[in-house]
Amino acid sequence: MVRPVPALPRNPVMTESLAGGGAAAPLSMRAAASLASAAVSAARQLLTDLERGRRIDAAVLRSAMEAAFGASDAAGAWNWKTAYDVCEAATVLFLRKFGPAMRAKAGSTAAMLPMLAKITSCLPTHTRRSETVRRSSNSQRRSRLG
């Protein structure tokens, strides 16, 4: 006997905020548009760094996010997941702008890989641990080794 698949809701509610985390309260369309606009603004700011081949470290990323969102992550205006998403958006903007020229210069997909690696080397990794967690982790590791 085949069981029917339950129907999906017609209008799923967006429950994860770009600024908050986890199961945040649903965002209004205006709030979602405002957050998306700030994220695009930050991505465009990071694009200029990528165009110049500059490394985007935590300080550069924080500065772009604070300028675009008008407040810090500590104030709850944005979170680091959103910041990494903004880096990915900046990468997309970069590839939309320079991808065709890169492809033409490379001549093949395989020859384009070092160019793409250069772009990713400018971006931060998607890990962010507090200094307290790092110290705790390092002291636990030392105690196991000692």
C-alpha positions as CSV (number, residue, x, y, z in Angstrom):
1,M,0.0,0.0,0.0
2,V,1.4,3.4,-1.0
3,R,1.1,6.2,1.6
4,P,0.3,9.7,0.4
5,V,3.0,12.3,0.9
6,P,1.8,15.1,3.2
7,A,1.2,18.4,1.5
8,L,3.7,21.3,2.1
9,P,2.3,24.5,3.6
10,R,1.3,27.0,0.9
11,N,3.2,29.9,2.4
12,P,6.1,28.7,4.6
13,V,7.1,31.4,7.0
14,M,10.7,32.6,7.1
15,T,11.7,31.8,10.7
16,E,15.5,32.3,10.6
17,S,16.6,35.9,10.7
18,L,19.6,37.1,8.7
19,A,20.6,39.0,11.8
20,G,19.6,36.5,14.5
21,G,20.2,32.8,14.7
22,G,18.2,29.6,15.2
23,A,14.5,29.9,15.3
24,A,14.0,33.6,15.4
25,A,10.6,35.3,15.2
26,P,9.2,35.5,11.6
27,L,10.5,38.5,9.7
28,S,8.1,41.0,8.0
29,M,8.7,41.5,4.3
30,R,10.1,45.0,5.1
31,A,12.5,43.7,7.7
32,A,13.7,40.9,5.4
33,A,14.2,43.4,2.5
34,S,16.1,45.7,4.8
35,L,18.4,42.9,5.9
36,A,18.9,41.7,2.4
37,S,19.7,45.2,1.2
38,A,22.3,45.5,4.0
39,A,23.8,42.2,3.0
40,V,24.1,43.2,-0.6
41,S,25.7,46.5,0.4
42,A,28.3,44.6,2.5
43,A,29.0,42.2,-0.4
44,R,29.5,45.2,-2.8
45,Q,32.0,46.7,-0.3
46,L,33.9,43.4,-0.1
47,L,33.9,43.1,-3.9
48,T,36.3,46.1,-4.0
49,D,38.7,44.2,-1.8
50,L,38.4,41.1,-4.0
51,E,39.0,43.2,-7.1
52,R,42.2,44.4,-5.6
53,G,43.3,40.9,-4.5
54,R,43.2,41.9,-0.8
55,R,42.6,39.3,1.9
56,I,39.3,39.6,3.7
57,D,40.1,38.9,7.3
58,A,37.7,39.1,10.3
59,A,38.5,42.8,10.8
60,V,37.7,43.7,7.2
61,L,34.6,41.6,7.2
62,R,33.4,43.0,10.6
63,S,34.0,46.6,9.3
64,A,32.0,45.9,6.1
65,M,29.1,44.3,8.1
66,E,29.0,47.1,10.6
67,A,29.0,49.8,7.9
68,A,26.2,48.0,6.0
69,F,24.1,47.0,9.0
70,G,24.7,50.1,11.0
71,A,25.6,48.2,14.2
72,S,27.8,45.4,15.4
73,D,27.2,41.6,15.8
74,A,27.4,42.2,19.5
75,A,24.4,44.5,19.2
76,G,22.5,41.8,17.3
77,A,22.4,43.6,14.0
78,W,24.0,40.6,12.2
79,N,25.7,37.3,12.9
80,W,28.8,35.6,11.6
81,K,26.8,33.1,9.5
82,T,25.4,36.1,7.6
83,A,28.9,37.6,7.3
84,Y,30.1,34.4,5.6
85,D,27.0,34.4,3.4
86,V,28.0,38.0,2.4
87,C,31.5,36.7,1.5
88,E,29.9,34.2,-0.8
89,A,27.7,36.9,-2.3
90,A,30.8,39.0,-2.9
91,T,32.4,36.0,-4.7
92,V,29.3,35.7,-6.9
93,L,29.4,39.4,-7.7
94,F,33.1,39.0,-8.6
95,L,32.5,36.1,-10.9
96,R,29.6,37.8,-12.6
97,K,31.9,40.7,-13.3
98,F,35.1,38.9,-14.2
99,G,34.1,35.3,-14.9
100,P,33.8,35.7,-18.7
101,A,37.2,37.3,-18.9
102,M,38.7,34.7,-16.6
103,R,37.2,31.9,-18.7
104,A,38.5,33.5,-21.9
105,K,42.0,33.9,-20.5
106,A,42.1,30.4,-19.1
107,G,41.0,28.7,-22.2
108,S,39.7,25.7,-20.3
109,T,37.9,24.9,-17.1
110,A,40.9,23.1,-15.7
111,A,43.1,26.1,-16.4
112,M,40.6,28.3,-14.6
113,L,41.0,26.4,-11.3
114,P,44.1,28.3,-10.1
115,M,42.3,31.6,-10.7
116,L,39.4,30.4,-8.6
117,A,41.8,29.2,-5.9
118,K,43.3,32.7,-5.8
119,I,39.9,34.2,-5.1
120,T,39.1,31.7,-2.4
121,S,42.5,32.4,-0.8
122,C,41.3,36.0,-0.2
123,L,38.2,34.8,1.7
124,P,38.0,33.8,5.4
125,T,37.2,30.3,6.4
126,H,33.7,29.5,7.7
127,T,34.8,28.8,11.2
128,R,34.6,31.2,14.1
129,R,35.4,30.2,17.6
130,S,35.6,32.4,20.6
131,E,38.9,33.0,22.3
132,T,37.6,31.3,25.4
133,V,36.7,28.1,23.5
134,R,40.1,28.1,21.8
135,R,41.9,28.5,25.1
136,S,39.8,25.8,26.7
137,S,40.4,23.5,23.8
138,N,44.1,24.1,23.8
139,S,44.4,23.5,27.6
140,Q,42.4,20.2,27.3
141,R,44.7,19.1,24.5
142,R,47.8,19.9,26.5
143,S,46.5,18.0,29.5
144,R,45.8,14.9,27.4
145,L,49.3,15.1,25.9
146,G,51.0,15.8,29.3
